[in-house]
């Protein structure tokens, strides 16, 4: 079991003998061994004891707490930290190097655009009846890739590179909407709150994907808050935002297949004012599908982090060598 989802209303979570004991509001008791869990996702309203939190930490597992009716991230515990601080020092140096930032930002966006093209190409094979909007989307993405290569070669800022991707996003989501049932009311990306079932599912997928990125960056010894594509901002894990960008097409594909296969249906959702909420039965279906899809996403995150960790180590070594040279030059 890679992820343990605890989604019981008024649940009380305690620990005993290397396991979590989960008592539901109806009094039913379930036991979940922590030895099988790498991460725990808790959705309230629920109560978790300090002993249970300590047991999760001692097992080296991560904890994500989603609160409120909308299931927004409220708290996270990431597991054991990497012990090599030099990786972070090198990361900080790379983040201050304008050329390095552009190079890394362009790579992330190239991978994202390529993933979006693959998704639409796959959709075109399955849905030839939606050929026109899908071809329009594919053409817009191809043009965005061309502009991205040109701007990156010119050393354009990450903000300008993001502008290229943002312009392509409208065409991409228009094509994405064409392969979804019209009754779902999806007309493009919206959030905070999501206003239709597709956006509600996308928001949950992106939330879980972001948590995976935060955790993998942390375990690799990187600072999740110091990114390259996304600028520094209080309260934002910019590196995790960076890492999620190439994964978004995979998350979009997961959501598309959930609706196409009717594992998620309109009946799984309710309204709360302008917000569209995924109900308990729908969340259970989503969690099961997430675990099926998450393993390759985690592998992709780790593969994507390895070159960055190597570059950070090299940057830290260069800084150390420069400091040593400066100290030798200043010696009497």
HELIX and SHEET records of a PDB file:
HELIX    1   1 UNK A   34  UNK A   36  5                                   3    
HELIX    2   2 UNK A   50  UNK A   58  1                                   9    
HELIX    3   3 UNK A   85  UNK A   95  1                                  11    
HELIX    4   4 UNK A   98  UNK A  126  1                                  29    
HELIX    5   5 UNK A  128  UNK A  130  5                                   3    
HELIX    6   6 UNK A  131  UNK A  153  1                                  23    
HELIX    7   7 UNK A  158  UNK A  178  1                                  21    
HELIX    8   8 UNK A  182  UNK A  184  5                                   3    
HELIX    9   9 UNK A  197  UNK A  219  1                                  23    
HELIX   10  10 UNK A  238  UNK A  245  1                                   8    
HELIX   11  11 UNK A  248  UNK A  260  1                                  13    
HELIX   12  12 UNK A  266  UNK A  268  5                                   3    
HELIX   13  13 UNK A  280  UNK A  330  1                                  51    
SHEET    1   A 4 UNK A   3  UNK A   6  0                                        
SHEET    2   A 4 UNK A  39  UNK A  43  1                                        
SHEET    3   A 4 UNK A  62  UNK A  67  1                                        
SHEET    4   A 4 UNK A  72  UNK A  77 -1                                        
SHEET    1   B 4 UNK A  29  UNK A  33  0                                        
SHEET    2   B 4 UNK A  19  UNK A  23 -1                                        
SHEET    3   B 4 UNK A  11  UNK A  16 -1                                        
SHEET    4   B 4 UNK A  46  UNK A  48  1                                        
SHEET    1   C 2 UNK A 269  UNK A 272  0                                        
SHEET    2   C 2 UNK A 275  UNK A 278 -1                                        
END                                                                             
